[in-house]
Amino acid sequence: MNLGNSTHRTDVVIVGAGILGLAHAHAFARRGLRVTVFERSGTPLGASIRNFGMVLVTGQPPGAMHSLAQASREIWLDWAARAGLHVRRSGSLLFARTDTEARVIEAFAATRARESGYDADLLSRSQLDDLYDGRFRSHRAALHGHADLQVYSREAVPAVIDYLRREHGVEFRFGALVRGVDGGIVETTAGTWRAEHVVVCGGHDYLSLLAPELAALRPRVCQLQMLRVRPKDAFALDHAVLTGLSCLHYGAFSDLPETAVLHAEVAEREPAMLDRGIHLLVSPTPSGDLIVGDSHVYGGDAAPFNEEGIDQMLLDLAESTLGGKLNVIERWQGVYGARAGATDAPFSVIETAANVTGVFMHSGVGMSIGPALGENVAGHLVDGSPLELV
């Protein structure tokens, strides 16, 4: 490869300006390294900008994932203070719609929450009845996840970019496609860079870079249908909201014996929820609108077509949970990378050469664990600390 005299030099090249890319940029830059981030689009448009903005600590399985989420929470709070981004600290409310759902969260509160150090507890009956002027009193029970945060991704991601550029001197090259990585040499549409470390955070793009290594992971793409809604009777929701269906999805709950009973009940009474991977998530935005979702459809590519029936199921579930009618303001598709095996690790760190590392999420918890994962990878590459994997 003829580098010529036009090769630019930096200490670290990051490919991708989603939350994983930003997390790695922050981790390297705070160690005093010069960081250059490449993003093919003019602004981040992938999973990190389309999501709920939930930093869900309570939902992560015990062990490494819960630890990463706890550490990420602290990084988000630091970013909020330094970058001036909006963050809700009231936590999450997981509502049990049925007695079976109630038994799941009661079992979690009595066993795993205590044994594994989750900052979560059940609301008393009187607390649930009084919550938001009685709006949620129809539910059987509720779990309050105190540690959970919520940001507004459309504002948070640009705010972190601005903070990294302003305070840490991180250089961002938007609208620049990375065409190839050969060791520490990075070929882009904006020129050639040489770096000591190259970290590829390519989201659900499995073909452009590190394709052979990624193919071995049997990657897939998960497509989600999402809505922004406005309550017909406005109320100031200050918590993220979930239902017992989320216990089927998140590792903090999914392996409990009570959850197996719940799965069987949902399969009998609400099979479409399982078929389409629906479990309710509601995130309030700073303006008072609500982000509602989501569904899960897995495949090789994300089809551009939404199914109206899925949107209607999400709306019906949200209205019954929130206790009021909702007007749809906006619809879009979420997307994130996944793997073919349901029990596979939620992320991969692939060291393809001495100075080239790929970091890829295989689940929708990048906002929840991404900041700490970036810190962990940078610490491993620069400081020689152990790499924390699950």
C-alpha positions as CSV (number, residue, x, y, z in Angstrom):
1,M,0.0,0.0,0.0
2,N,1.5,3.3,-1.1
3,L,0.8,5.8,1.7
4,G,2.5,8.8,0.1
5,N,2.8,12.1,2.0
6,S,-1.0,12.6,2.3
7,T,-1.5,10.2,5.2
8,H,-3.0,11.7,8.3
9,R,-1.9,10.6,11.7
10,T,-3.9,10.1,14.9
11,D,-3.6,7.8,17.9
12,V,-7.0,6.2,17.6
13,V,-9.5,5.8,14.8
14,I,-13.1,4.9,15.7
15,V,-15.4,3.7,12.9
16,G,-19.0,4.7,13.8
17,A,-20.5,7.6,15.8
18,G,-23.3,5.6,17.5
19,I,-23.2,5.2,21.2
20,L,-20.6,2.4,21.1
21,G,-18.3,4.6,18.9
22,L,-18.8,7.6,21.2
23,A,-18.2,5.5,24.3
24,H,-14.8,4.3,22.9
25,A,-13.9,7.8,21.7
26,H,-14.6,9.1,25.3
27,A,-12.6,6.3,26.9
28,F,-9.5,6.8,24.7
29,A,-9.6,10.6,24.7
30,R,-9.8,10.8,28.5
31,R,-6.6,8.8,28.5
32,G,-4.9,11.7,26.6
33,L,-5.0,10.1,23.1
34,R,-5.9,11.8,19.9
35,V,-9.1,10.3,18.6
36,T,-10.7,10.6,15.1
37,V,-14.2,9.3,14.6
38,F,-15.5,8.4,11.1
39,E,-19.3,8.2,10.4
40,R,-20.5,7.5,6.9
41,S,-23.7,9.6,7.3
42,G,-23.9,13.3,7.9
43,T,-25.3,12.6,11.4
44,P,-25.8,9.3,13.4
45,L,-28.9,7.6,12.0
46,G,-28.7,4.0,13.3
47,A,-29.7,2.2,16.4
48,S,-28.5,4.8,18.8
49,I,-30.7,7.6,17.5
50,R,-33.8,5.5,17.0
51,N,-34.1,4.0,20.4
52,F,-36.0,4.7,23.7
53,G,-33.0,6.3,25.4
54,M,-33.4,3.8,28.3
55,V,-30.4,3.1,30.5
56,L,-32.0,0.0,31.9
57,V,-29.9,-1.3,34.8
58,T,-32.7,-3.3,36.4
59,G,-33.3,-5.4,33.3
60,Q,-29.8,-6.7,32.9
61,P,-28.9,-10.3,34.0
62,P,-26.9,-10.6,37.2
63,G,-23.1,-10.6,36.8
64,A,-21.1,-8.9,34.1
65,M,-24.1,-7.3,32.3
66,H,-25.5,-5.8,35.5
67,S,-22.1,-4.5,36.4
68,L,-21.6,-2.9,33.0
69,A,-25.0,-1.3,33.3
70,Q,-24.2,0.1,36.7
71,A,-20.9,1.5,35.5
72,S,-22.6,2.9,32.4
73,R,-25.2,4.7,34.5
74,E,-22.4,6.6,36.2
75,I,-20.8,7.6,32.9
76,W,-24.2,8.8,31.6
77,L,-24.6,11.0,34.7
78,D,-21.2,12.4,34.2
79,W,-22.0,13.1,30.5
80,A,-25.3,14.7,31.6
81,A,-23.4,17.1,33.9
82,R,-20.6,17.9,31.5
83,A,-22.5,17.9,28.2
84,G,-25.7,19.5,29.5
85,L,-28.0,16.7,28.2
86,H,-31.4,15.9,29.6
87,V,-31.6,12.9,31.8
88,R,-34.5,11.5,33.9
89,R,-33.5,9.9,37.2
90,S,-36.9,8.7,38.5
91,G,-36.2,5.2,37.4
92,S,-38.6,2.7,35.7
93,L,-42.0,1.3,36.6
94,L,-42.7,-2.3,35.6
95,F,-46.4,-3.0,35.8
96,A,-47.9,-6.4,36.3
97,R,-51.1,-6.7,34.3
98,T,-52.0,-10.1,35.6
99,D,-51.5,-12.2,38.7
100,T,-48.9,-14.3,36.8
101,E,-46.9,-11.2,35.9
102,A,-47.2,-10.1,39.5
103,R,-45.7,-13.4,40.8
104,V,-42.7,-12.9,38.5
105,I,-41.8,-9.4,39.8
106,E,-42.6,-10.5,43.4
107,A,-40.2,-13.4,43.0
108,F,-37.6,-11.1,41.5
109,A,-37.9,-8.6,44.4
110,A,-37.7,-11.3,47.1
111,T,-34.8,-13.3,45.6
112,R,-32.6,-11.9,42.8
113,A,-32.9,-8.3,43.7
114,R,-31.6,-8.9,47.2
115,E,-29.1,-11.6,46.2
116,S,-27.5,-9.7,43.3
117,G,-27.8,-6.1,44.5
118,Y,-30.5,-4.6,42.2
119,D,-31.8,-1.2,43.4
120,A,-35.4,-2.2,42.9
121,D,-38.4,-2.8,45.1
122,L,-42.2,-3.4,44.9
123,L,-44.6,-0.6,45.4
124,S,-47.1,-1.1,48.2
125,R,-50.8,-1.3,47.2
126,S,-51.4,2.2,48.5
127,Q,-48.4,3.6,46.6
128,L,-49.6,1.9,43.4
129,D,-53.2,3.2,43.9
130,D,-51.9,6.8,44.5
131,L,-49.4,6.8,41.7
132,Y,-50.1,9.5,39.1
133,D,-53.5,10.3,40.7
134,G,-54.6,6.7,40.4
135,R,-53.9,6.2,36.7
136,F,-52.3,2.8,37.3
137,R,-54.4,1.4,40.0
138,S,-55.9,-1.3,37.7
139,H,-52.5,-3.2,37.7
140,R,-51.8,-6.1,40.0
141,A,-48.4,-4.9,41.2
142,A,-45.5,-2.7,40.2
143,L,-41.7,-2.9,40.5
144,H,-39.8,0.4,40.8
145,G,-36.3,0.2,39.3
146,H,-34.6,3.1,41.1
147,A,-31.3,2.9,39.2
148,D,-32.7,3.2,35.7
149,L,-32.1,6.4,33.7
150,Q,-33.7,7.8,30.6
151,V,-32.3,10.2,28.0
152,Y,-33.7,11.5,24.8
153,S,-31.5,9.9,22.2
154,R,-32.1,12.5,19.4
155,E,-30.7,15.2,21.7
156,A,-28.3,13.1,23.8
157,V,-26.2,11.7,21.0
158,P,-25.5,15.1,19.4
159,A,-24.8,16.6,22.9
160,V,-22.2,13.9,23.6
161,I,-20.6,14.5,20.2
162,D,-20.4,18.2,20.9
163,Y,-18.9,17.5,24.4
164,L,-16.2,15.2,23.0
165,R,-15.3,17.6,20.3
166,R,-15.2,20.6,22.7
167,E,-13.7,19.2,25.8
168,H,-11.6,16.3,24.6
169,G,-10.6,17.5,21.1
170,V,-12.1,14.5,19.4
171,E,-12.1,15.0,15.6
172,F,-15.3,13.9,13.9
173,R,-15.4,13.1,10.2
174,F,-19.1,12.9,9.2
175,G,-20.0,11.9,5.7
176,A,-16.8,9.9,5.4
177,L,-17.0,6.2,4.5
178,V,-14.2,3.9,5.8
179,R,-13.5,1.6,2.8
180,G,-10.8,-0.6,4.3
181,V,-8.7,-1.3,7.4
182,D,-5.2,-2.8,7.0
183,G,-3.6,-3.0,10.4
184,G,-3.3,0.6,11.6
185,I,-3.9,2.0,8.1
186,V,-7.4,3.2,7.5
187,E,-8.6,4.1,4.0
188,T,-11.6,6.5,3.8
189,T,-13.4,8.6,1.3
190,A,-11.8,11.6,3.2
191,G,-8.2,10.3,2.8
192,T,-5.9,7.8,4.5
193,W,-5.2,7.7,8.3
194,R,-2.5,5.9,10.3
195,A,-3.4,5.0,13.9
196,E,-2.0,3.0,16.8
197,H,-5.5,1.6,17.5
198,V,-8.5,1.1,15.2
199,V,-11.8,0.2,16.8
200,V,-14.7,-0.7,14.4
201,C,-18.2,0.0,15.9
202,G,-20.2,-0.6,12.7
203,G,-23.6,-1.3,14.2
204,H,-25.5,-3.8,12.1
205,D,-23.3,-3.3,9.0
206,Y,-21.8,-6.8,8.7
207,L,-20.4,-6.5,5.2
208,S,-18.2,-3.4,4.9
209,L,-15.5,-4.1,7.5
210,L,-14.3,-7.3,9.3
211,A,-16.8,-9.3,7.2
212,P,-15.1,-12.7,7.6
213,E,-14.9,-12.4,11.4
214,L,-18.5,-11.2,11.6
215,A,-19.8,-14.0,9.4
216,A,-18.6,-16.5,11.9
217,L,-20.9,-15.0,14.5
218,R,-24.0,-15.7,12.3
219,P,-25.2,-12.1,12.6
220,R,-28.8,-11.0,12.0
221,V,-30.6,-7.7,12.0
222,C,-33.5,-7.0,14.4
223,Q,-36.2,-4.6,13.1
224,L,-38.5,-2.8,15.6
225,Q,-41.7,-0.8,15.1
226,M,-41.8,2.4,17.2
227,L,-44.2,5.3,17.8
228,R,-44.1,8.8,19.2
229,V,-47.5,9.5,20.8
230,R,-49.2,12.3,22.7
231,P,-51.7,11.4,25.5
232,K,-55.1,12.8,24.8
233,D,-55.4,13.7,28.5
234,A,-51.9,15.0,29.1
235,F,-50.1,13.9,32.3
236,A,-46.5,14.5,33.3
237,L,-45.0,11.0,33.2
238,D,-41.5,11.0,34.8
239,H,-40.7,7.3,34.7
240,A,-39.9,4.8,32.0
241,V,-42.7,2.2,31.8
242,L,-42.6,-1.5,31.1
243,T,-45.0,-4.4,31.7
244,G,-44.7,-8.0,32.7
245,L,-44.2,-8.9,29.1
246,S,-40.7,-7.3,29.4
247,C,-39.8,-10.1,31.9
248,L,-39.8,-12.5,29.0
249,H,-37.3,-10.3,27.2
250,Y,-34.8,-9.1,29.8
251,G,-32.3,-11.4,31.5
252,A,-32.9,-10.2,35.0
253,F,-36.2,-12.0,34.9
254,S,-36.3,-14.4,31.9
255,D,-34.7,-17.4,33.7
256,L,-36.8,-17.3,36.8
257,P,-39.1,-20.3,37.3
258,E,-42.1,-18.0,37.5
259,T,-41.3,-16.5,34.1
260,A,-41.7,-19.9,32.5
261,V,-45.3,-20.0,33.8
262,L,-45.8,-16.5,32.4
263,H,-44.4,-17.6,29.0
264,A,-46.9,-20.4,28.8
265,E,-49.8,-18.1,29.8
266,V,-48.9,-15.5,27.2
267,A,-48.5,-18.3,24.5
268,E,-52.1,-19.3,25.3
269,R,-53.8,-16.0,25.7
270,E,-51.7,-13.5,23.6
271,P,-49.7,-15.6,21.1
272,A,-49.4,-12.7,18.7
273,M,-47.3,-10.9,21.4
274,L,-44.8,-13.7,21.3
275,D,-44.9,-14.2,17.5
276,R,-44.0,-10.6,16.9
277,G,-41.7,-10.1,20.0
278,I,-43.9,-7.4,21.5
279,H,-43.2,-6.1,25.0
280,L,-44.2,-2.6,26.0
281,L,-41.6,0.1,26.6
282,V,-42.6,3.7,27.1
283,S,-40.2,6.6,27.4
284,P,-41.2,10.2,28.1
285,T,-39.5,12.9,26.0
286,P,-38.6,16.3,27.3
287,S,-41.5,17.8,25.5
288,G,-44.0,15.5,27.2
289,D,-44.6,13.2,24.2
290,L,-44.0,9.4,24.7
291,I,-41.9,7.0,22.7
292,V,-43.8,3.7,22.5
293,G,-42.7,0.3,21.3
294,D,-41.5,-2.3,20.5
295,S,-41.7,-5.3,18.3
296,H,-38.9,-7.6,17.1
297,V,-38.5,-9.2,13.7
298,Y,-35.2,-10.9,12.9
299,G,-33.7,-11.4,9.5
300,G,-30.8,-10.8,7.2
301,D,-31.9,-7.2,6.4
302,A,-34.5,-4.8,7.9
303,A,-37.4,-4.7,5.5
304,P,-38.7,-1.1,4.8
305,F,-42.3,-2.1,5.4
306,N,-44.2,-1.7,8.7
307,E,-47.1,-3.9,9.7
308,E,-50.1,-1.8,10.8
309,G,-51.3,-4.6,13.0
310,I,-48.2,-4.4,15.1
311,D,-48.6,-0.7,15.6
312,Q,-52.2,-1.3,16.7
313,M,-51.2,-3.9,19.2
314,L,-48.5,-1.6,20.6
315,L,-51.1,1.2,20.9
316,D,-53.7,-1.0,22.5
317,L,-51.1,-2.3,25.0
318,A,-49.9,1.2,25.7
319,E,-53.4,2.7,26.2
320,S,-54.5,-0.1,28.5
321,T,-51.2,0.2,30.5
322,L,-51.2,4.0,30.7
323,G,-54.9,4.3,31.3
324,G,-55.8,6.7,28.4
325,K,-56.1,7.3,24.7
326,L,-53.0,8.1,22.7
327,N,-52.6,10.1,19.5
328,V,-49.8,9.0,17.1
329,I,-47.4,11.8,16.2
330,E,-44.7,9.9,14.4
331,R,-43.8,6.3,13.3
332,W,-40.4,4.8,12.5
333,Q,-38.3,1.7,12.5
334,G,-35.8,0.9,15.1
335,V,-32.9,-1.4,14.2
336,Y,-30.0,-3.2,15.9
337,G,-27.6,-6.1,15.4
338,A,-28.4,-9.5,16.7
339,R,-27.1,-13.1,16.4
340,A,-28.8,-16.3,15.2
341,G,-28.6,-18.1,18.6
342,A,-30.9,-16.8,21.3
343,T,-28.5,-17.7,24.0
344,D,-25.4,-16.1,22.4
345,A,-23.5,-13.3,24.2
346,P,-25.2,-9.9,23.9
347,F,-22.0,-8.3,22.4
348,S,-18.7,-9.3,20.8
349,V,-15.2,-7.9,21.0
350,I,-13.2,-9.1,18.1
351,E,-9.4,-8.5,18.1
352,T,-8.6,-9.1,14.4
353,A,-5.0,-7.8,14.5
354,A,-2.6,-6.4,17.0
355,N,-4.2,-2.9,16.6
356,V,-7.6,-3.6,15.1
357,T,-10.6,-4.4,17.3
358,G,-14.3,-4.8,16.4
359,V,-17.0,-4.1,19.0
360,F,-20.6,-5.1,18.1
361,M,-23.8,-5.3,20.0
362,H,-26.1,-8.3,19.4
363,S,-29.0,-7.0,21.5
364,G,-30.9,-3.7,22.1
365,V,-29.0,-2.7,25.3
366,G,-26.3,-0.5,23.8
367,M,-27.5,2.6,25.7
368,S,-27.5,0.6,28.9
369,I,-24.0,-1.0,28.7
370,G,-22.2,0.8,25.9
371,P,-20.5,3.5,27.8
372,A,-18.9,1.0,30.3
373,L,-18.1,-1.4,27.5
374,G,-16.1,1.3,25.7
375,E,-14.2,2.1,28.9
376,N,-13.5,-1.6,29.4
377,V,-12.2,-2.1,25.8
378,A,-10.0,1.0,25.9
379,G,-8.7,0.0,29.3
380,H,-7.7,-3.4,27.9
381,L,-6.0,-2.0,24.8
382,V,-4.2,0.9,26.5
383,D,-3.7,0.0,30.1
384,G,-3.6,-3.8,29.7
385,S,-6.5,-4.4,32.1
386,P,-8.6,-7.5,31.7
387,L,-11.4,-7.5,29.2
388,E,-14.7,-8.1,30.9
389,L,-16.8,-10.4,28.8
390,V,-20.0,-12.3,29.4
